[in-house]
């Protein structure tokens, strides 16, 4: 979107350094800023690490320092339905999901925007490390951050044109060290605060135990088989394992064994040697094309199969019903159903969807 001043802008605040600096920058630029924090569901008896009591206090303190209004919105039920329930269900179906993707799309944008409108704000801002660029025809591109270590465009690949037209990324031009220095310059008490890394809603930090509590059937023990169908041992529940996993199998062999497949029908874990893992083709479903429409023809792109994975060049062939087929130039050993495959051309994030190893 263009950089004209809005009557009011709503900043999603978390009490961390990124959203605090985003709010401070917008206030300095002359926007009428309102801080909004979402209280999210967490494992009973624990606090969500994105919005614990101390985070609310910190965000409220920052808002007071910046002299902006600040509101806390209860989003626990919406978060549970949109993020937690699908997270558990995905593991039960043999996938390895990334809940941050649904949280960004459905909570930190859709839900936040609905409450922003109620406060009279048509534009929202967040502390994400990403950029946008508006083309002559009005199409908004999602671009990578100049800080490759903190770039979050991978997590934002499900945003729509409407989302991007009504969003500002105040940290677009900054790296993390620059943001921490800005926090010091603004005298914000969060300048040295560390980033949260774990699943925010799992109290113990152990997603396996969380799944076991939420859906015991997903942790039903069963056989470990080799690719020839021979019984090698017993697993503790399919949700305990991810494709490509080596540790924790407890089975010796002439070569190290890795998880190759989860056979839900027989509740069997299939293992094999590393070479069996490598593949260069996979399908993607539920694809979101950031431009709003799918490309008509196959195209070359750089693909990421996990947030921290390296880019791998390949050919993307768009299909019907939000499907796409990916053919990588070189095989990878850790292509995991349930993770996101995201397409890039240079700095431009084109979109992406959920990896599937079926129908390839």
N, C-alpha and C positions, 0 to 999 in steps of 0.2 A: 504494500500500500504506500501511497505517497506520504510524505512527512509533514503534512499540514497539522496544525494544532486541533485537537478534538476538544469538545466541550468537557468531556470527562473520559478518563481512561482507568480501567480496573487492572490492578497488578496482582497476579497470584503470588502471595508471599508464603514462605515456609519457615522463616526465621534463620535461614542460611545466608551465606555471603552473596550468592548469585542473585537471588530475588531481591535482597536488600539493596544491593548496588543498582539493580535495574530500576527500583522505585526511586532511588536518589537521583539517578541520571534523568529520569523523566520529570521529576520535580524541578531539577535545575534547568531543564529545557522549556519549562513553562506550561507543562500539562497540568490539568486539574486531576490529581492522582488520588485514587482510593485503593487501599490495601484490602485484599480479601484472602482469607485462609480457609481451606477446607479441612474439616476434621474427618479422618478416614477410619474405617473399621480396622480392628486388629484382633488377634487371637485373644479370647477372653482372659482377663487377668493381666494383660500386658498393654503397652501403648504402641501405637503405630509410630515407627521411627521417622516418618515424614512430618508428623504433627503431634509429637508428645507435648506434655504440659509445658516443659521448658521451652519448646519451640514456639508455642503460642505466646508465652511471656516475652521471649526474645523478639518475635515479630511485632508484638504490640509496643515493645520498647522502641524498636526502630521506627515504627510509624509515628510514635509520639515525638521522637527526635526530629523526624522529617516534617512534622506538623501536618500529617495527612490523616483522614479518617481511616478506621480499621475495623473490619467485621470478620467474625468467625462463623462459618456456615457448616451445619451438620450434614455431612455427605456419607455417613456410615452405611446406611442402607443401600444407597445408590452404588457405592463402591463395592459392597459385598456382592450385589447382584451383577454388576458389570465386570468385575475383575476377579474376585475371590472364587465365586461359583464356577465360572468358566475355567479358571486355573486348575481347580480340583478335577473337574470333568475331563479336561484335556489329558491330565496324567492318567486318569482312569481309562482313557481310550488309547493309551500308549504313546502319547505325544509328550514333548518337553517344551512347554510354552514359556514365553517371556511376558509376564503380567504387566510390565511397564508399558508395553505397546498399547494394550487396551486402556490402561489408566490414562495415558496421554490423550488418546482419541476421545474416550467417552466421559472421562472425569475432568481432567485438567483443561479440556477444551469444551466439549458439549455441555457438561454440567456447569462449569465455571462461567461459560458464556451466557447460559440461561439466567444465572443469578446476577451477572454483570448487567444484563439488560434491565433487570428489575431495579438496579441501582442507577439506571440512567446512563450506563456506559455502553456504547456500541463497539468499542475497541478494547481488547485485552492485551496485556503484556506479560511475559514470563521471563525468567532468568535462564532460559535454555541457550545453549551455544549453537546458534544456527543463524542463517541470513535469508533474506528474501530479495527477489529482483522482479520488478514489474515490466513486462514486455509492452511493446507498442499497442498490441491488441487487447491489453488488460489482463492477460494471463500472468499469474504470479508463480514464479519459480521458487523452489526451496533449495537453498545452497548450503554447502558445508561451512562450518566455522573456520576462521583462519587458524584456530588452535586445533591441530589434528588429534591431540591427546584428549581433548574435551568435546570434540564435535558430537552433537546429539541429533543430527539429521536422521540417522538410522531409526531413532525412537519416534520421529515425527513423520515417518513416511505415509501414515494413514490420514494425514490432514487433507482437507478438501480445499478447493479454491475459495469457498466462502470463509472457511477458517482462516486461511492465510491473508485474505483481503482485510480481515478485521483483527489482525494480530500484529503486534510489534515485538521485535527481539532487540531490546536495548543493548544487549551484550554482543551484537552482531560483529562488531569490529575489534573485539577484545579477546586476548588470551586469558587464561586463568591467572597467571602472575599479574597481569595488568589489572584484572578485576580486584584482586586482593590489595593492590596498591591504591586503587580507587576507594576501596573501603577504608583504608587508612587515611586517605586524603579527606574523605567525608566524615572521619572520626566515628565510624561505625564500629561497635564492639564485637562484630562478627568476622573481622578481617582474617583471623587465624583459625577460624572454625573449620574442622575437617568435614569432608563430604561423607554422606551416608552411602554404604555400599551394599548392604544386605537387603533381602526381601523385607519391605517395610512392615508388612502385616503379620509376619511369622515371628512370634515372640521369642522362641528359642533360637531362631536363626537356622534351624534344621528343617528344611521343607519336607524331608521324608517323614519325620515324626508328625508334622502338620497334616500331611496327606493321610497318614495312618489314622489320625484322630478323626479327620473329616470324612474319610471314605475307606473303612477297613477292607472292603472288597478289593480295592486297588493294591493292597499289600498281601494278597493271598499267595502263599508259597507255591512253587511249582518246579518243573524240571528245567535243568540247563542242558541244552542239546548242542552238538556240533552240527555243521551244515549237512552232514549225512544222516542226521536224525538220531545219532547214538547218545544215550544218556550219560552225562558226565558229572552231574551233581544236582543240587537243589538251590533255587534262588529264594530270596526272602520276600518277593513281591515285585512285579514288573516296574512299578513306579519308583523303586529303589535305584533304577539303572537308567543310563542314557546311552544312546548310540555312540560308539567309539570309546566307551569307558573301559579302562584296563584294570584299575585297582578294585579290590574288594570281591573279585570273582572266586578266589580261593581254589582255583583249579590249575594244576601244573601241567606243562606240556613242553614239547621240544622247542616251541616258540611261544612268546607271550600271547595270551588270548585277549580278544576285545569283544565287546558287545556288538553284534552285527544286526540283530533284528529282535523285535518283540512280537511274538506270535500270540495275539490276544485270544484267538479261537481256542488254542490249547493251553493257554496260560504258560507258554514256554519261552524261555530266554535262549536265543540262538547266538552262539559265540564262534569266533574263527580267528585266524591269524590276520595281521594288519593289512596284508594285501587284499583280503576279502572286503575290507571296508571301503576301499577307494572307488569312487564313482565320479563321472563327469556329467551325468544327466540327472535331472530331477524336475518334478513339476511343482508349480506354485498355485495355490488356490486363494480365493478371496483377495485378489489383487486390487490395490488402490492405485490408480494412475493420477498423479498429482495435477497434471494438466487438465484433468476432467474427462478425457477420452483416451481409449487405448490406441496405440500406434497401429496403423494398418498393416505394416510389413515387419518382418523380423529385423532386429537391429542389434548392433554391437554395443556392449556395455561392460562396465566393471561391476562385479557382483560381490556383495558381502553376505555371508551366511550366518554371521553372529556379530554382535556389536564390536567385539575386540578382534575379529578376524581380519586378515588382510584382504584387499581387493583382488579378485581374480577375473581376468577378462573372459568374455564368452559371448554367445549368441542367445538372445531372448526372442522367443517366438510367441507373440500374443495369441490367445485362443478365445473361445467363447465363454460366456458366463464367468467372467473375472478369473480366467485361467491363463497360465503361461507355462511354456516349456523352456528350460534353461539347459544349454550345452556349454560347459566350461572348456576352456582351452587346455586345462590340465586337471586331472582328477584330484579330489580332496577326500581325506579319510574321516571327516567329522560332520558330514551333511546330516542334519538331525531333524526329523519330522516334528513340527510344532514351532520351531524357530522361524525367524523371518528371513526371507531372501529379499534383499533390497538392491535396486538397480541405480547405477550412477553413470553419467557421462561427464568426465572431468569433475568440476565442483557441483554439478547439478544433480540433485536427487530426483529421479523420475518417478519413484513409487516402489511398491513391492507388495509382498503377501506372505502367506504361510507355506512353509516347505512341506511337501508331501513326496514320498517315495513310491507312490502308487501311480499306475497308468503311465509309466515311462517306457 
